[in-house]
Amino acid sequence: MKPQLDNQDQTQAKSQHLTVLPDEKISFSKSVILGLQHVLAMDVYVVPFLIAMLIGLQADQSSALIQSTFIAAGLATIVQTYFCMKLPMAQGPSYVPLGAIITIYAASGGGEAGWSSVLGASIIGAVLVIILGYTGIFNKIVKSFIPPIVGGTIIFVVGLSLLPVAIQDNIYGAADATIRQNVLLALISGAVLLIFVILGSLFRTKGSLFRITSVMIALIVGCISADFMGILDFSAVGNANWFSMPQIPFADFGFSFNISAIITMVIIYIVLLAETTGTWFAISNVIEKPLTDKNINRGVIGEGISCLISSLLGSTPVTGYSTNAGIISITGVASRRVFLAVGGWFVLFGCSGKLAALISAIPSAVIGGVFAIICGIISINGLQVMRNETIGEKEMYTIAIPMILTLALVLIPSDFLNSLPTFVQYILGSPILVASMAAILLNKLLPGEKREISLS
């Protein structure tokens, strides 16, 4: 009977943190609403929009890329959550390959030839990632080089690297309105989020609805505020079609295989795996479920399958989003059924230009106000991973140097970065990768403190 009591106590302890556990069943309607909350807080449309702008795609080509990206994100989310890693997580397009995609596209002559080289290289890279998962090679690397002090540091820098993006790009640098209006919108959405989280804590069980819908309510109130300010623009929504077919491989685009493009993309996929490991640790910590060897191996396989699906749909590599770990921590809802709904929403948005346009119409500052809080919570989760570790001089440097490198690379002037060799740009363009490698090396190379044994 004792083990049973221990398990009950453990479940109760977890329930104090989470209102809905990962494998807990919730109704279809709740899953749909809570899934939409995650979708609204993710900037999935930004990556395809940036790519379309940087390589000069036409309007119809841009729309097709955004559609493909949404569908790829949806299918990838379902693959990881229900068939591979089986943790509550959402997949979306990664910012990491942006430089590589633009370089491969230009080097291959642009146009259809350029994009087919990007997709061909992405397919080969995805297959190699699947092989890494099946052989367990990546898992062995994680077990050998990422103890709690390093894992916690990686989670910490994931949130830290995203925070300047939330504040500088989404709030101060948003082109939707004046800086005064952007700051006010961010404060409103952030304040509403905090108010609903507080209400949820005050009323405990009866107030759980406040907590689990806090992100969505914050975004809605932010949009209403933007409308009162006269800066909410829904014109693109009105002009978009309700339903439209996504692109079809070999009919709308093809694949070509260039050795230099493939090598470049393989490097990018290794960076992606290193980066997504931080997301896995963050989610694992939030749901208080340690990552097992099976989780990691299946996660790598899922990452490869997800990127393969994305390439076959004519889109760019996808990866796990850290944003959702923060939302789970805020709302306390970790049900995998919610993330099945997230995948469904993405696919629906990908088949409807009007719904996709609706998401992109949310002012950046509104998202930024919520996103900044989420980033802070992700970083705190990293500190929680390290809470039982002894912080000596070695550990201080293992944490501090990656933190400094993260901020240095997030704030690095683009002119200086673009002046560096292409390969160096790929590496320095991912602050999480550089910080993670620094944490791993420092933990391995720095000598630990010698403890004297008293014989008295």
PAKEDREN-308196 format. One record per residue (C-alpha): residue number from 1; residue in one letter; x, y, z. Coordinates in steps of 0.5 Angstrom, whole numbers, plus 500, padded with zeros to 3 digits. Example, Ala and Ser with C-alpha at 12.3 -4.5 7.8 and 13.67 -1.06 7.14 Angstrom:
<r resi="1" resn="A" u="525" v="491" w="516"/>
<r resi="2" resn="S" u="527" v="498" w="514"/>
//
This chain:
<r resi="1" resn="M" u="500" v="500" w="500"/>
<r resi="2" resn="K" u="506" v="505" w="501"/>
<r resi="3" resn="P" u="508" v="506" w="494"/>
<r resi="4" resn="Q" u="501" v="507" w="492"/>
<r resi="5" resn="L" u="500" v="513" w="498"/>
<r resi="6" resn="D" u="507" v="516" w="495"/>
<r resi="7" resn="N" u="504" v="516" w="488"/>
<r resi="8" resn="Q" u="498" v="519" w="491"/>
<r resi="9" resn="D" u="502" v="524" w="494"/>
<r resi="10" resn="Q" u="506" v="526" w="488"/>
<r resi="11" resn="T" u="500" v="527" w="484"/>
<r resi="12" resn="Q" u="497" v="532" w="489"/>
<r resi="13" resn="A" u="504" v="535" w="489"/>
<r resi="14" resn="K" u="504" v="536" w="482"/>
<r resi="15" resn="S" u="497" v="538" w="482"/>
<r resi="16" resn="Q" u="498" v="544" w="486"/>
<r resi="17" resn="H" u="503" v="546" w="480"/>
<r resi="18" resn="L" u="498" v="544" w="475"/>
<r resi="19" resn="T" u="491" v="544" w="474"/>
<r resi="20" resn="V" u="491" v="539" w="468"/>
<r resi="21" resn="L" u="496" v="534" w="468"/>
<r resi="22" resn="P" u="499" v="532" w="461"/>
<r resi="23" resn="D" u="495" v="525" w="460"/>
<r resi="24" resn="E" u="489" v="528" w="463"/>
<r resi="25" resn="K" u="483" v="528" w="459"/>
<r resi="26" resn="I" u="479" v="534" w="458"/>
<r resi="27" resn="S" u="473" v="536" w="454"/>
<r resi="28" resn="F" u="473" v="537" w="446"/>
<r resi="29" resn="S" u="470" v="544" w="447"/>
<r resi="30" resn="K" u="476" v="546" w="453"/>
<r resi="31" resn="S" u="481" v="543" w="449"/>
<r resi="32" resn="V" u="479" v="548" w="443"/>
<r resi="33" resn="I" u="479" v="554" w="447"/>
<r resi="34" resn="L" u="485" v="553" w="451"/>
<r resi="35" resn="G" u="489" v="551" w="444"/>
<r resi="36" resn="L" u="487" v="557" w="441"/>
<r resi="37" resn="Q" u="490" v="561" w="447"/>
<r resi="38" resn="H" u="497" v="558" w="445"/>
<r resi="39" resn="V" u="496" v="559" w="438"/>
<r resi="40" resn="L" u="494" v="566" w="439"/>
<r resi="41" resn="A" u="501" v="567" w="443"/>
<r resi="42" resn="M" u="505" v="564" w="438"/>
<r resi="43" resn="D" u="508" v="568" w="432"/>
<r resi="44" resn="V" u="508" v="563" w="427"/>
<r resi="45" resn="Y" u="507" v="567" w="421"/>
<r resi="46" resn="V" u="513" v="572" w="422"/>
<r resi="47" resn="V" u="518" v="567" w="420"/>
<r resi="48" resn="P" u="515" v="566" w="413"/>
<r resi="49" resn="F" u="513" v="573" w="412"/>
<r resi="50" resn="L" u="520" v="575" w="413"/>
<r resi="51" resn="I" u="523" v="570" w="408"/>
<r resi="52" resn="A" u="518" v="572" w="403"/>
<r resi="53" resn="M" u="520" v="579" w="404"/>
<r resi="54" resn="L" u="528" v="578" w="404"/>
<r resi="55" resn="I" u="528" v="574" w="398"/>
<r resi="56" resn="G" u="522" v="578" w="394"/>
<r resi="57" resn="L" u="517" v="573" w="393"/>
<r resi="58" resn="Q" u="510" v="575" w="390"/>
<r resi="59" resn="A" u="504" v="576" w="394"/>
<r resi="60" resn="D" u="501" v="570" w="392"/>
<r resi="61" resn="Q" u="507" v="566" w="393"/>
<r resi="62" resn="S" u="508" v="569" w="400"/>
<r resi="63" resn="S" u="501" v="567" w="402"/>
<r resi="64" resn="A" u="502" v="560" w="400"/>
<r resi="65" resn="L" u="509" v="560" w="404"/>
<r resi="66" resn="I" u="505" v="562" w="410"/>
<r resi="67" resn="Q" u="499" v="557" w="409"/>
<r resi="68" resn="S" u="504" v="552" w="408"/>
<r resi="69" resn="T" u="508" v="554" w="414"/>
<r resi="70" resn="F" u="501" v="554" w="418"/>
<r resi="71" resn="I" u="500" v="547" w="416"/>
<r resi="72" resn="A" u="507" v="544" w="417"/>
<r resi="73" resn="A" u="506" v="547" w="424"/>
<r resi="74" resn="G" u="500" v="543" w="426"/>
<r resi="75" resn="L" u="502" v="537" w="423"/>
<r resi="76" resn="A" u="509" v="537" w="427"/>
<r resi="77" resn="T" u="505" v="539" w="433"/>
<r resi="78" resn="I" u="501" v="533" w="433"/>
<r resi="79" resn="V" u="507" v="528" w="431"/>
<r resi="80" resn="Q" u="511" v="531" w="437"/>
<r resi="81" resn="T" u="505" v="531" w="442"/>
<r resi="82" resn="Y" u="502" v="524" w="440"/>
<r resi="83" resn="F" u="506" v="520" w="436"/>
<r resi="84" resn="C" u="514" v="521" w="438"/>
<r resi="85" resn="M" u="516" v="525" w="444"/>
<r resi="86" resn="K" u="509" v="525" w="447"/>
<r resi="87" resn="L" u="510" v="531" w="451"/>
<r resi="88" resn="P" u="505" v="537" w="451"/>
<r resi="89" resn="M" u="509" v="542" w="446"/>
<r resi="90" resn="A" u="508" v="546" w="440"/>
<r resi="91" resn="Q" u="512" v="546" w="434"/>
<r resi="92" resn="G" u="513" v="552" w="429"/>
<r resi="93" resn="P" u="518" v="555" w="424"/>
<r resi="94" resn="S" u="525" v="556" w="427"/>
<r resi="95" resn="Y" u="528" v="563" w="426"/>
<r resi="96" resn="V" u="535" v="559" w="426"/>
<r resi="97" resn="P" u="535" v="557" w="419"/>
<r resi="98" resn="L" u="533" v="564" w="416"/>
<r resi="99" resn="G" u="540" v="566" w="414"/>
<r resi="100" resn="A" u="542" v="559" w="411"/>
<r resi="101" resn="I" u="535" v="559" w="407"/>
<r resi="102" resn="I" u="537" v="566" w="404"/>
<r resi="103" resn="T" u="544" v="564" w="402"/>
<r resi="104" resn="I" u="542" v="558" w="399"/>
<r resi="105" resn="Y" u="536" v="561" w="395"/>
<r resi="106" resn="A" u="541" v="566" w="392"/>
<r resi="107" resn="A" u="547" v="562" w="391"/>
<r resi="108" resn="S" u="542" v="557" w="387"/>
<r resi="109" resn="G" u="540" v="563" w="382"/>
<r resi="110" resn="G" u="533" v="565" w="386"/>
<r resi="111" resn="G" u="526" v="563" w="384"/>
<r resi="112" resn="E" u="524" v="556" w="383"/>
<r resi="113" resn="A" u="531" v="553" w="383"/>
<r resi="114" resn="G" u="533" v="557" w="389"/>
<r resi="115" resn="W" u="527" v="555" w="393"/>
<r resi="116" resn="S" u="528" v="547" w="390"/>
<r resi="117" resn="S" u="535" v="547" w="393"/>
<r resi="118" resn="V" u="533" v="550" w="400"/>
<r resi="119" resn="L" u="527" v="544" w="400"/>
<r resi="120" resn="G" u="532" v="539" w="397"/>
<r resi="121" resn="A" u="537" v="541" w="403"/>
<r resi="122" resn="S" u="532" v="541" w="408"/>
<r resi="123" resn="I" u="529" v="534" w="406"/>
<r resi="124" resn="I" u="536" v="531" w="407"/>
<r resi="125" resn="G" u="538" v="534" w="413"/>
<r resi="126" resn="A" u="531" v="532" w="416"/>
<r resi="127" resn="V" u="533" v="525" w="414"/>
<r resi="128" resn="L" u="539" v="525" w="418"/>
<r resi="129" resn="V" u="536" v="528" w="424"/>
<r resi="130" resn="I" u="531" v="522" w="424"/>
<r resi="131" resn="I" u="537" v="517" w="424"/>
<r resi="132" resn="L" u="540" v="521" w="430"/>
<r resi="133" resn="G" u="534" v="519" w="434"/>
<r resi="134" resn="Y" u="534" v="512" w="432"/>
<r resi="135" resn="T" u="541" v="511" w="433"/>
<r resi="136" resn="G" u="541" v="514" w="440"/>
<r resi="137" resn="I" u="547" v="518" w="438"/>
<r resi="138" resn="F" u="544" v="525" w="440"/>
<r resi="139" resn="N" u="541" v="522" w="447"/>
<r resi="140" resn="K" u="548" v="520" w="449"/>
<r resi="141" resn="I" u="551" v="527" w="448"/>
<r resi="142" resn="V" u="545" v="530" w="452"/>
<r resi="143" resn="K" u="546" v="525" w="458"/>
<r resi="144" resn="S" u="554" v="526" w="458"/>
<r resi="145" resn="F" u="554" v="533" w="457"/>
<r resi="146" resn="I" u="548" v="536" w="460"/>
<r resi="147" resn="P" u="547" v="535" w="468"/>
<r resi="148" resn="P" u="542" v="539" w="472"/>
<r resi="149" resn="I" u="547" v="545" w="472"/>
<r resi="150" resn="V" u="548" v="546" w="465"/>
<r resi="151" resn="G" u="540" v="544" w="463"/>
<r resi="152" resn="G" u="538" v="549" w="468"/>
<r resi="153" resn="T" u="543" v="554" w="465"/>
<r resi="154" resn="I" u="540" v="553" w="458"/>
<r resi="155" resn="I" u="533" v="554" w="460"/>
<r resi="156" resn="F" u="535" v="560" w="463"/>
<r resi="157" resn="V" u="538" v="563" w="457"/>
<r resi="158" resn="V" u="532" v="561" w="452"/>
<r resi="159" resn="G" u="528" v="566" w="456"/>
<r resi="160" resn="L" u="533" v="571" w="457"/>
<r resi="161" resn="S" u="535" v="571" w="449"/>
<r resi="162" resn="L" u="527" v="571" w="448"/>
<r resi="163" resn="L" u="526" v="577" w="453"/>
<r resi="164" resn="P" u="530" v="583" w="448"/>
<r resi="165" resn="V" u="526" v="580" w="442"/>
<r resi="166" resn="A" u="519" v="581" w="446"/>
<r resi="167" resn="I" u="521" v="588" w="449"/>
<r resi="168" resn="Q" u="525" v="591" w="443"/>
<r resi="169" resn="D" u="522" v="588" w="437"/>
<r resi="170" resn="N" u="515" v="587" w="439"/>
<r resi="171" resn="I" u="514" v="593" w="443"/>
<r resi="172" resn="Y" u="519" v="599" w="442"/>
<r resi="173" resn="G" u="520" v="597" w="435"/>
<r resi="174" resn="A" u="513" v="595" w="433"/>
<r resi="175" resn="A" u="511" v="599" w="427"/>
<r resi="176" resn="D" u="504" v="598" w="428"/>
<r resi="177" resn="A" u="503" v="605" w="432"/>
<r resi="178" resn="T" u="507" v="610" w="436"/>
<r resi="179" resn="I" u="512" v="608" w="441"/>
<r resi="180" resn="R" u="507" v="611" w="447"/>
<r resi="181" resn="Q" u="501" v="607" w="444"/>
<r resi="182" resn="N" u="506" v="601" w="444"/>
<r resi="183" resn="V" u="508" v="601" w="451"/>
<r resi="184" resn="L" u="501" v="603" w="453"/>
<r resi="185" resn="L" u="498" v="596" w="449"/>
<r resi="186" resn="A" u="504" v="592" w="452"/>
<r resi="187" resn="L" u="502" v="594" w="459"/>
<r resi="188" resn="I" u="495" v="593" w="458"/>
<r resi="189" resn="S" u="496" v="586" w="456"/>
<r resi="190" resn="G" u="501" v="584" w="461"/>
<r resi="191" resn="A" u="497" v="587" w="467"/>
<r resi="192" resn="V" u="491" v="584" w="465"/>
<r resi="193" resn="L" u="495" v="577" w="464"/>
<r resi="194" resn="L" u="497" v="578" w="472"/>
<r resi="195" resn="I" u="490" v="580" w="474"/>
<r resi="196" resn="F" u="487" v="574" w="472"/>
<r resi="197" resn="V" u="493" v="570" w="474"/>
<r resi="198" resn="I" u="492" v="573" w="481"/>
<r resi="199" resn="L" u="484" v="572" w="481"/>
<r resi="200" resn="G" u="486" v="565" w="479"/>
<r resi="201" resn="S" u="490" v="564" w="485"/>
<r resi="202" resn="L" u="486" v="568" w="490"/>
<r resi="203" resn="F" u="480" v="563" w="488"/>
<r resi="204" resn="R" u="483" v="557" w="488"/>
<r resi="205" resn="T" u="479" v="551" w="485"/>
<r resi="206" resn="K" u="473" v="556" w="483"/>
<r resi="207" resn="G" u="478" v="561" w="480"/>
<r resi="208" resn="S" u="481" v="556" w="475"/>
<r resi="209" resn="L" u="478" v="559" w="469"/>
<r resi="210" resn="F" u="481" v="566" w="470"/>
<r resi="211" resn="R" u="488" v="562" w="470"/>
<r resi="212" resn="I" u="487" v="558" w="465"/>
<r resi="213" resn="T" u="484" v="563" w="460"/>
<r resi="214" resn="S" u="489" v="569" w="462"/>
<r resi="215" resn="V" u="493" v="569" w="456"/>
<r resi="216" resn="M" u="487" v="569" w="451"/>
<r resi="217" resn="I" u="483" v="574" w="455"/>
<r resi="218" resn="A" u="490" v="579" w="456"/>
<r resi="219" resn="L" u="490" v="578" w="448"/>
<r resi="220" resn="I" u="483" v="580" w="447"/>
<r resi="221" resn="V" u="483" v="586" w="452"/>
<r resi="222" resn="G" u="489" v="588" w="448"/>
<r resi="223" resn="C" u="486" v="588" w="441"/>
<r resi="224" resn="I" u="480" v="592" w="444"/>
<r resi="225" resn="S" u="485" v="597" w="447"/>
<r resi="226" resn="A" u="488" v="598" w="440"/>
<r resi="227" resn="D" u="481" v="598" w="437"/>
<r resi="228" resn="F" u="480" v="604" w="441"/>
<r resi="229" resn="M" u="486" v="607" w="440"/>
<r resi="230" resn="G" u="485" v="607" w="432"/>
<r resi="231" resn="I" u="491" v="602" w="431"/>
<r resi="232" resn="L" u="487" v="595" w="430"/>
<r resi="233" resn="D" u="487" v="594" w="422"/>
<r resi="234" resn="F" u="483" v="588" w="420"/>
<r resi="235" resn="S" u="483" v="590" w="412"/>
<r resi="236" resn="A" u="487" v="584" w="411"/>
<r resi="237" resn="V" u="482" v="580" w="414"/>
<r resi="238" resn="G" u="477" v="582" w="410"/>
<r resi="239" resn="N" u="481" v="582" w="403"/>
<r resi="240" resn="A" u="483" v="574" w="405"/>
<r resi="241" resn="N" u="479" v="568" w="402"/>
<r resi="242" resn="W" u="476" v="564" w="407"/>
<r resi="243" resn="F" u="478" v="557" w="404"/>
<r resi="244" resn="S" u="484" v="556" w="399"/>
<r resi="245" resn="M" u="488" v="550" w="397"/>
<r resi="246" resn="P" u="495" v="549" w="400"/>
<r resi="247" resn="Q" u="501" v="548" w="395"/>
<r resi="248" resn="I" u="502" v="541" w="392"/>
<r resi="249" resn="P" u="509" v="538" w="391"/>
<r resi="250" resn="F" u="512" v="537" w="384"/>
<r resi="251" resn="A" u="506" v="541" w="382"/>
<r resi="252" resn="D" u="507" v="547" w="385"/>
<r resi="253" resn="F" u="514" v="546" w="387"/>
<r resi="254" resn="G" u="520" v="541" w="386"/>
<r resi="255" resn="F" u="526" v="539" w="390"/>
<r resi="256" resn="S" u="534" v="539" w="388"/>
<r resi="257" resn="F" u="540" v="537" w="391"/>
<r resi="258" resn="N" u="546" v="541" w="392"/>
<r resi="259" resn="I" u="552" v="538" w="396"/>
<r resi="260" resn="S" u="554" v="545" w="399"/>
<r resi="261" resn="A" u="547" v="547" w="400"/>
<r resi="262" resn="I" u="546" v="540" w="404"/>
<r resi="263" resn="I" u="552" v="541" w="408"/>
<r resi="264" resn="T" u="550" v="548" w="410"/>
<r resi="265" resn="M" u="543" v="545" w="412"/>
<r resi="266" resn="V" u="546" v="539" w="416"/>
<r resi="267" resn="I" u="549" v="544" w="420"/>
<r resi="268" resn="I" u="543" v="548" w="421"/>
<r resi="269" resn="Y" u="539" v="542" w="424"/>
<r resi="270" resn="I" u="545" v="541" w="429"/>
<r resi="271" resn="V" u="544" v="548" w="431"/>
<r resi="272" resn="L" u="536" v="547" w="431"/>
<r resi="273" resn="L" u="537" v="540" w="436"/>
<r resi="274" resn="A" u="542" v="544" w="441"/>
<r resi="275" resn="E" u="537" v="549" w="441"/>
<r resi="276" resn="T" u="530" v="545" w="442"/>
<r resi="277" resn="T" u="534" v="541" w="447"/>
<r resi="278" resn="G" u="533" v="547" w="452"/>
<r resi="279" resn="T" u="525" v="547" w="450"/>
<r resi="280" resn="W" u="525" v="540" w="452"/>
<r resi="281" resn="F" u="528" v="541" w="459"/>
<r resi="282" resn="A" u="523" v="547" w="460"/>
<r resi="283" resn="I" u="517" v="543" w="458"/>
<r resi="284" resn="S" u="520" v="537" w="462"/>
<r resi="285" resn="N" u="521" v="542" w="468"/>
<r resi="286" resn="V" u="514" v="545" w="468"/>
<r resi="287" resn="I" u="510" v="539" w="468"/>
<r resi="288" resn="E" u="515" v="536" w="473"/>
<r resi="289" resn="K" u="516" v="530" w="469"/>
<r resi="290" resn="P" u="524" v="528" w="468"/>
<r resi="291" resn="L" u="526" v="527" w="461"/>
<r resi="292" resn="T" u="527" v="519" w="459"/>
<r resi="293" resn="D" u="532" v="516" w="454"/>
<r resi="294" resn="K" u="526" v="514" w="450"/>
<r resi="295" resn="N" u="523" v="521" w="451"/>
<r resi="296" resn="I" u="529" v="524" w="448"/>
<r resi="297" resn="N" u="530" v="519" w="442"/>
<r resi="298" resn="R" u="523" v="520" w="440"/>
<r resi="299" resn="G" u="524" v="527" w="441"/>
<r resi="300" resn="V" u="529" v="527" w="436"/>
<r resi="301" resn="I" u="526" v="523" w="431"/>
<r resi="302" resn="G" u="520" v="527" w="432"/>
<r resi="303" resn="E" u="524" v="533" w="430"/>
<r resi="304" resn="G" u="526" v="530" w="424"/>
<r resi="305" resn="I" u="519" v="527" w="422"/>
<r resi="306" resn="S" u="517" v="534" w="423"/>
<r resi="307" resn="C" u="522" v="538" w="419"/>
<r resi="308" resn="L" u="521" v="533" w="413"/>
<r resi="309" resn="I" u="513" v="534" w="413"/>
<r resi="310" resn="S" u="515" v="541" w="413"/>
<r resi="311" resn="S" u="520" v="541" w="407"/>
<r resi="312" resn="L" u="515" v="536" w="403"/>
<r resi="313" resn="L" u="510" v="542" w="404"/>
<r resi="314" resn="G" u="514" v="547" w="401"/>
<r resi="315" resn="S" u="516" v="550" w="408"/>
<r resi="316" resn="T" u="522" v="551" w="412"/>
<r resi="317" resn="P" u="524" v="547" w="418"/>
<r resi="318" resn="V" u="520" v="547" w="425"/>
<r resi="319" resn="T" u="522" v="546" w="432"/>
<r resi="320" resn="G" u="519" v="546" w="439"/>
<r resi="321" resn="Y" u="517" v="553" w="442"/>
<r resi="322" resn="S" u="519" v="555" w="448"/>
<r resi="323" resn="T" u="513" v="560" w="449"/>
<r resi="324" resn="N" u="508" v="554" w="450"/>
<r resi="325" resn="A" u="512" v="552" w="456"/>
<r resi="326" resn="G" u="511" v="559" w="459"/>
<r resi="327" resn="I" u="504" v="559" w="458"/>
<r resi="328" resn="I" u="503" v="552" w="461"/>
<r resi="329" resn="S" u="506" v="555" w="467"/>
<r resi="330" resn="I" u="502" v="561" w="467"/>
<r resi="331" resn="T" u="495" v="557" w="466"/>
<r resi="332" resn="G" u="497" v="550" w="469"/>
<r resi="333" resn="V" u="494" v="547" w="463"/>
<r resi="334" resn="A" u="499" v="541" w="461"/>
<r resi="335" resn="S" u="494" v="537" w="457"/>
<r resi="336" resn="R" u="496" v="534" w="451"/>
<r resi="337" resn="R" u="489" v="534" w="448"/>
<r resi="338" resn="V" u="490" v="542" w="448"/>
<r resi="339" resn="F" u="496" v="541" w="444"/>
<r resi="340" resn="L" u="492" v="536" w="439"/>
<r resi="341" resn="A" u="487" v="542" w="438"/>
<r resi="342" resn="V" u="493" v="547" w="437"/>
<r resi="343" resn="G" u="495" v="542" w="431"/>
<r resi="344" resn="G" u="488" v="542" w="429"/>
<r resi="345" resn="W" u="488" v="550" w="429"/>
<r resi="346" resn="F" u="494" v="551" w="425"/>
<r resi="347" resn="V" u="492" v="546" w="420"/>
<r resi="348" resn="L" u="485" v="550" w="419"/>
<r resi="349" resn="F" u="489" v="557" w="419"/>
<r resi="350" resn="G" u="493" v="554" w="414"/>
<r resi="351" resn="C" u="487" v="552" w="409"/>
<r resi="352" resn="S" u="484" v="559" w="411"/>
<r resi="353" resn="G" u="487" v="565" w="409"/>
<r resi="354" resn="K" u="482" v="569" w="413"/>
<r resi="355" resn="L" u="484" v="566" w="419"/>
<r resi="356" resn="A" u="491" v="566" w="418"/>
<r resi="357" resn="A" u="490" v="574" w="417"/>
<r resi="358" resn="L" u="486" v="575" w="423"/>
<r resi="359" resn="I" u="492" v="572" w="427"/>
<r resi="360" resn="S" u="497" v="577" w="424"/>
<r resi="361" resn="A" u="492" v="583" w="425"/>
<r resi="362" resn="I" u="494" v="582" w="433"/>
<r resi="363" resn="P" u="498" v="588" w="434"/>
<r resi="364" resn="S" u="505" v="586" w="436"/>
<r resi="365" resn="A" u="505" v="590" w="442"/>
<r resi="366" resn="V" u="499" v="586" w="445"/>
<r resi="367" resn="I" u="503" v="580" w="444"/>
<r resi="368" resn="G" u="510" v="583" w="447"/>
<r resi="369" resn="G" u="506" v="585" w="453"/>
<r resi="370" resn="V" u="504" v="577" w="454"/>
<r resi="371" resn="F" u="511" v="575" w="451"/>
<r resi="372" resn="A" u="515" v="579" w="456"/>
<r resi="373" resn="I" u="512" v="575" w="462"/>
<r resi="374" resn="I" u="512" v="568" w="459"/>
<r resi="375" resn="C" u="520" v="569" w="457"/>
<r resi="376" resn="G" u="521" v="571" w="465"/>
<r resi="377" resn="I" u="517" v="565" w="467"/>
<r resi="378" resn="I" u="521" v="561" w="462"/>
<r resi="379" resn="S" u="528" v="563" w="465"/>
<r resi="380" resn="I" u="525" v="562" w="472"/>
<r resi="381" resn="N" u="524" v="555" w="470"/>
<r resi="382" resn="G" u="531" v="554" w="469"/>
<r resi="383" resn="L" u="533" v="557" w="476"/>
<r resi="384" resn="Q" u="528" v="552" w="479"/>
<r resi="385" resn="V" u="532" v="546" w="475"/>
<r resi="386" resn="M" u="538" v="548" w="479"/>
<r resi="387" resn="R" u="535" v="550" w="486"/>
<r resi="388" resn="N" u="538" v="543" w="489"/>
<r resi="389" resn="E" u="545" v="544" w="486"/>
<r resi="390" resn="T" u="551" v="547" w="490"/>
<r resi="391" resn="I" u="553" v="553" w="487"/>
<r resi="392" resn="G" u="560" v="554" w="487"/>
<r resi="393" resn="E" u="565" v="558" w="484"/>
<r resi="394" resn="K" u="565" v="553" w="478"/>
<r resi="395" resn="E" u="558" v="553" w="477"/>
<r resi="396" resn="M" u="558" v="561" w="478"/>
<r resi="397" resn="Y" u="562" v="561" w="471"/>
<r resi="398" resn="T" u="558" v="556" w="468"/>
<r resi="399" resn="I" u="552" v="560" w="469"/>
<r resi="400" resn="A" u="554" v="567" w="468"/>
<r resi="401" resn="I" u="558" v="566" w="462"/>
<r resi="402" resn="P" u="553" v="563" w="458"/>
<r resi="403" resn="M" u="548" v="569" w="460"/>
<r resi="404" resn="I" u="553" v="574" w="458"/>
<r resi="405" resn="L" u="554" v="571" w="451"/>
<r resi="406" resn="T" u="546" v="571" w="450"/>
<r resi="407" resn="L" u="545" v="578" w="451"/>
<r resi="408" resn="A" u="552" v="580" w="447"/>
<r resi="409" resn="L" u="549" v="576" w="441"/>
<r resi="410" resn="V" u="542" v="578" w="442"/>
<r resi="411" resn="L" u="544" v="585" w="442"/>
<r resi="412" resn="I" u="550" v="584" w="437"/>
<r resi="413" resn="P" u="549" v="590" w="431"/>
<r resi="414" resn="S" u="547" v="587" w="425"/>
<r resi="415" resn="D" u="552" v="590" w="421"/>
<r resi="416" resn="F" u="558" v="587" w="424"/>
<r resi="417" resn="L" u="554" v="580" w="424"/>
<r resi="418" resn="N" u="553" v="581" w="417"/>
<r resi="419" resn="S" u="561" v="583" w="416"/>
<r resi="420" resn="L" u="563" v="576" w="418"/>
<r resi="421" resn="P" u="564" v="569" w="414"/>
<r resi="422" resn="T" u="557" v="566" w="413"/>
<r resi="423" resn="F" u="559" v="560" w="417"/>
<r resi="424" resn="V" u="560" v="564" w="423"/>
<r resi="425" resn="Q" u="554" v="568" w="422"/>
<r resi="426" resn="Y" u="550" v="561" w="422"/>
<r resi="427" resn="I" u="553" v="560" w="429"/>
<r resi="428" resn="L" u="553" v="567" w="432"/>
<r resi="429" resn="G" u="546" v="568" w="429"/>
<r resi="430" resn="S" u="543" v="563" w="435"/>
<r resi="431" resn="P" u="545" v="566" w="442"/>
<r resi="432" resn="I" u="542" v="559" w="445"/>
<r resi="433" resn="L" u="547" v="555" w="441"/>
<r resi="434" resn="V" u="553" v="559" w="443"/>
<r resi="435" resn="A" u="551" v="559" w="450"/>
<r resi="436" resn="S" u="549" v="552" w="451"/>
<r resi="437" resn="M" u="556" v="550" w="448"/>
<r resi="438" resn="A" u="559" v="555" w="453"/>
<r resi="439" resn="A" u="555" v="552" w="459"/>
<r resi="440" resn="I" u="557" v="545" w="457"/>
<r resi="441" resn="L" u="565" v="546" w="456"/>
<r resi="442" resn="L" u="565" v="550" w="462"/>
<r resi="443" resn="N" u="562" v="545" w="466"/>
<r resi="444" resn="K" u="567" v="540" w="463"/>
<r resi="445" resn="L" u="573" v="544" w="463"/>
<r resi="446" resn="L" u="573" v="548" w="470"/>
<r resi="447" resn="P" u="575" v="544" w="476"/>
<r resi="448" resn="G" u="571" v="543" w="481"/>
<r resi="449" resn="E" u="572" v="545" w="488"/>
<r resi="450" resn="K" u="576" v="541" w="493"/>
<r resi="451" resn="R" u="572" v="539" w="499"/>
<r resi="452" resn="E" u="577" v="537" w="505"/>
<r resi="453" resn="I" u="575" v="532" w="509"/>
<r resi="454" resn="S" u="575" v="533" w="517"/>
<r resi="455" resn="L" u="578" v="527" w="521"/>
<r resi="456" resn="S" u="576" v="530" w="528"/>
//
